[in-house]
Amino acid sequence: MKSINTIIFLCLVQIIFGQNRNIINNQAIPFSLIQKKDTIDFIVIDTKLDRVKPIFLFCQGSLPLPLFVKTAKEKIWMIGGGITNFDLDEIKKNYHLIVISMPKTPVIIDEKNLNESYCYIPNAEKPDEFDADYVKSDYLENYGNRAKAVLKFLRKQKWVDNSKLIVAGHSQGSKVATLIALNNKKVTNLGLFGANPFGRIDQNIRNYRKSAESKQMTWEEADERIENTYKMLNDSYDEKKLKENPDLLAWKSFSRPLINDWLKIKIPTYLAYGTNDIASDLCDLVPLFYIQNSKTNLTYKRYLNLEHNFFEVKENGRADYEKEHWQEVMNEFIKWTVK
């Protein structure tokens, strides 16, 4: 019994003190929380921790993107879950910015192990095959539990001001941020960017309808695809089919409607989305639900003619990558949290 207790104690020590203070690329300090079945890696966007500030946890979107990429010439550059689009100096004035690595995804990955979408692939010859362990770990509750462990660790650090806790997420990350805010009473402000209030899978159905309405496909094609979408979601609730095809787990998990959760949350909530974003189309309906439920804790910002990642949209409907607005969008949110 004594030896078992010793093992448990050592595991706890690793969880609390298992951190690497090496600075990555003169941009971020990495930490690792070693648990029984998982190692949770996260970074603090800074080179020193000499100021006491509140935490701003940013929950990144979907897919196994690494936090950093190492090139063939041994140079390193940061993806950071999309935070390189932000005005990092502005955020760091008030907060310690935290990003958690995707599950079963190394913090730094050689570029040879990235596909064209910068996703981690174990086998460079199979660019469409993600790590099997990542696929099995890619579900909402797991992201929530990983964030819970990180926030518990951070609360104990001398460089953290626990009077305030900002949690925000983009796209899939907005679902993770919602779950964190729903279950953690320490969260003081919630930020939702490019969110889908009704889950995930519904946007496929809406997209098929729009394609049929604009004659990009026939109604017969749209009808077939919509029915196949129903079947896919139905299969995700079949335990046998779920074991045969773990990819269904993410569809099941992330298609949970968010609007019901948002209405339970009492803290100030900030919703920002682009009008040319199929995922966020239904955000226009969200204020109606708040009004009907006599809730006044929602601040929303509708960005005209911007798409899912807050780029402007050309006349052909494609994103104009020369005209980005993430800094503007995030800085508005930061001002709101400070107020």
Long-range contacts (C-beta under 8 A, 24 or more apart in sequence): 11-35, 11-36, 15-149, 15-153, 16-153, 16-156, 23-47, 24-68, 24-76, 24-78, 24-107, 24-108, 25-68, 25-76, 25-77, 25-78, 27-78, 28-67, 28-78, 28-80, 30-107, 31-153, 33-149, 33-150, 33-153, 35-149, 38-103, 38-137, 38-146, 40-100, 40-101, 40-146, 40-149, 40-150, 41-67, 41-100, 41-101, 41-107, 42-98, 42-99, 42-100, 42-101, 42-150, 43-67, 43-80, 43-98, 43-99, 43-101, 43-107, 44-96, 44-97, 44-98, 45-80, 45-83, 45-88, 45-91, 45-92, 45-96, 45-97, 45-98, 45-99, 46-92, 46-96, 46-97, 49-96, 49-157, 49-159, 50-159, 51-159, 52-158, 52-159, 52-160, 52-161, 53-94, 53-95, 53-96, 53-159, 53-160, 53-161, 54-94, 54-95, 54-96, 54-160, 54-161, 54-162, 54-163, 54-164, 54-165, 54-166, 55-95, 55-96, 55-98, 55-151, 55-154, 55-160, 55-165, 55-166, 56-91, 56-94, 56-95, 56-96, 56-97, 56-98, 56-166, 56-167, 56-168, 56-337, 57-98, 57-99, 57-100, 57-147, 57-150, 57-151, 57-165, 57-166, 57-167, 57-168, 57-177, 57-180, 58-82, 58-83, 58-97, 58-98, 58-99, 58-168, 58-169, 58-170, 58-173, 59-100, 59-143, 59-147, 59-167, 59-168, 59-169, 59-170, 59-173, 59-174, 59-176, 59-177, 59-180, 60-99, 60-100, 60-102, 60-169, 60-170, 60-172, 60-173, 61-169, 61-170, 61-171, 61-172, 61-173, 61-194, 62-138, 62-171, 62-172, 62-250, 62-254, 63-102, 63-117, 63-119, 64-102, 64-104, 64-105, 64-119, 64-120, 64-130, 64-131, 64-134, 64-138, 65-102, 65-105, 65-118, 65-119, 65-120, 66-101, 66-102, 66-105, 66-106, 66-107, 66-108, 66-109, 66-114, 66-118, 66-120, 67-99, 67-101, 67-107, 67-108, 68-107, 68-108, 68-109, 69-108, 69-109, 69-110, 69-111, 69-114, 69-118, 70-108, 70-109, 70-110, 70-111, 71-111, 72-110, 72-111, 72-112, 76-108, 79-118, 81-173, 82-170, 82-309, 82-326, 85-309, 85-324, 85-326, 85-327, 85-330, 86-326, 86-327, 86-330, 87-327, 87-330, 87-331, 90-331, 90-334, 91-330, 91-334, 94-334, 94-337, 94-338, 95-166, 95-334, 96-154, 96-159, 96-160, 98-150, 98-154, 100-146, 100-147, 100-150, 102-134, 103-133, 103-134, 103-137, 103-138, 103-142, 103-143, 103-146, 104-131, 104-133, 104-134, 104-137, 105-131, 105-134, 132-246, 135-246, 135-247, 135-249, 135-250, 136-246, 136-249, 138-249, 138-250, 139-249, 139-250, 139-252, 139-253, 139-254, 140-175, 140-176, 140-179, 140-253, 140-254, 140-256, 141-179, 141-253, 143-176, 143-179, 144-176, 144-179, 144-180, 144-183, 147-176, 147-180, 148-180, 148-183, 148-184, 151-180, 151-184, 151-186, 155-186, 162-186, 164-188, 164-189, 165-189, 166-191, 166-337, 167-191, 168-192, 168-193, 168-270, 168-333, 169-193, 169-195, 170-194, 171-195, 171-279, 171-308, 172-200, 172-254, 174-258, 175-200, 175-254, 175-256, 175-258, 178-258, 178-261, 178-262, 178-265, 179-261, 181-265, 181-267, 181-269, 182-261, 182-264, 182-265, 187-267, 188-267, 188-268, 189-267, 189-268, 189-269, 189-270, 189-336, 189-337, 190-265, 190-267, 190-268, 190-269, 190-270, 191-269, 191-270, 191-272, 191-333, 191-337, 192-262, 192-269, 192-270, 192-271, 192-272, 193-272, 193-273, 193-310, 193-329, 193-333, 194-272, 194-273, 194-274, 194-277, 194-279, 194-280, 194-308, 194-309, 194-310, 195-258, 195-271, 195-273, 195-279, 195-280, 195-283, 196-258, 196-279, 196-280, 196-282, 196-283, 197-257, 197-258, 197-259, 197-262, 197-282, 197-283, 197-285, 197-286, 198-257, 198-258, 198-259, 198-282, 199-254, 199-255, 199-256, 199-257, 199-258, 200-251, 200-254, 200-255, 200-279, 201-229, 201-232, 201-233, 201-251, 201-255, 202-255, 202-282, 203-278, 203-279, 203-281, 204-229, 205-229, 206-278, 206-281, 207-278, 210-278, 259-286, 259-289, 262-286, 262-289, 262-298, 263-289, 263-290, 263-293, 263-295, 265-297, 266-297, 267-297, 268-297, 268-299, 268-336, 269-297, 269-298, 269-299, 270-299, 270-300, 270-301, 270-333, 270-336, 270-337, 271-298, 271-299, 271-300, 271-301, 272-300, 272-301, 272-303, 272-329, 272-332, 272-333, 273-301, 273-302, 273-303, 274-303, 274-304, 274-305, 274-306, 274-307, 274-308, 274-310, 275-302, 275-303, 275-304, 275-305, 275-306, 276-305, 276-306, 276-307, 276-313, 276-317, 277-306, 277-307, 277-308, 278-308, 279-308, 280-308, 299-336, 301-329, 301-332, 303-329
